[in-house]
Amino acid sequence: MADTPTKTATLSIDDQTFDLPIYSPTAGPDVLDIRKLYAQAGVFTYDPGFTSTASCDSTITFIDGDKGELLHRGYPIDQLAEKSHYLEVCYLLLYGELPSATELETFENTITRHTMLHEQMQYFFRGFRRDAHPMATMVGVVGAMSAFYHDSTDISDNKQREIASHRLIAKMPTIAAWAYKYSIGQPFVYPRNDLSYAANFLHMCFSVPAEPYHVDPILSRAMDRIFTLHADHEQNASTSTVRLASSSGANPFACIAAGIACLWGPAHGGANQACLEMLKEIGTVDKIPEYIARAKDKNDPFRLMGFGHRVYKNFDPRATVMKKSADEVLDLLGIENNPILQVAKELEKQALEDPYFSEKKLFPNVDFYSGIILEAMGFPTSMFTPIFALSRTVGWVSQWKEQLADPQHKIGRPRQLYLGSTARDYTDIENR
Ligand code: SDX
């Protein structure tokens, strides 16, 4: 928790002045401490959407939106995507440092041996309609984990917090894969301990009992990189949801289920599905100007999915890596001149040349290219956001653990600017 001010701000309201401490971070903007403002000045701050509000202090992830920089525990995302792998990044996010070879082996063994679900949980999947969106299934099944894993719901017990963290990271691929299998009427495929995390997920999604399935190393490397690029992103909407849910003392499975529900929205994690659907609706390069005009039209609710970001006012560094990976994966899969990829590249080019987007600093974000890779790998669009949720579980869990480790954390309870009726007496119906 920040506790040593580096300078002081003075606020004057009418004839009173108030001194507000300012804290300086290791990176990013200073913060103005308003924790005592209401008690001292009797006023609230007003910041719908939290565009200027730091909700916590954290040491996990840093984003410089102007530079287009993303650091996980200080390590740049492009280096981690190139040189590391998802479970090593999970260790880094959870424990703060890159693991030694022994620490990594122990961690990977632990995760590998928690990938199976309680056998009875299968019946949860069968309660859904086959055409349920896999995100609906994930929200339900992850929330139900609190009914199956009672030995890791006591958040006051550090060991239970650890077990719950490992269970969530380990079981999310199984839950996502089974949600997919259920939606296409195929049998559930159990995890295999001889496969890597990403290869295991592909195996559970695409293998069938009728024949052997070989996991393509190109696809498992691309899958692992997509997991890494989505692992954490400081205090985004779904992470803030997890933190707020956790602040009431809710169990970890309920908190992560809340994060999945929030991520589903098309303005957030649902954008990868919405973006590919948009690119398909555009269809050909000659239709791009029409859609760019719609995106700029104040009277048209249409927005370019996969474009823009609350924090990045430069290229999202994940989009840069994803774009390179899209070229590599489609090339390695022998998918020449993918028309959707051509539309995406031309759309990006034309948008970035348009003053509307450059003046508003709207650039491609992590969701702009990811759907193209996932579709090339064989996933339906309905599985794009579940894969985002699977990847982000480690970020949610790391931020959840960090909040619980702060002895001064308290229940989140924002206030409001009230514009409703002042007190008035009840009117009987005969007098209305
Ligand atoms: C993710 O927060 C995170 O870190 C999220 C995430 C993560 O890893 O957790 O990075 C993942 O959610 C990425 C974002 C995915 N969403 C989309 O791609 C959906 C399309 N993008 C927009 O809906 C929008 O850009 C947001 C929601 C991402 C950001 O919205 P903001 O910050 O609230 O900005 P805004 O809506 O106030 O827009 C500012 C201006 C507006 O115009 P004016 O009212 O000032 O005239 O830019 C315009 C907007 O109309 N604008 C767009 C646009 N995005 C913003 N115009 C056209 N197309 C767009 N995509």
Residues whose N, C-alpha, C, O or C-beta is under 5 A from the ligand:
A	BS01	SDX	H233 N236 A237 P266 A267 H268 G269 A271 A295 R303 L304 M305 G306 F307 G308 H309 R310 K360 N365 D367
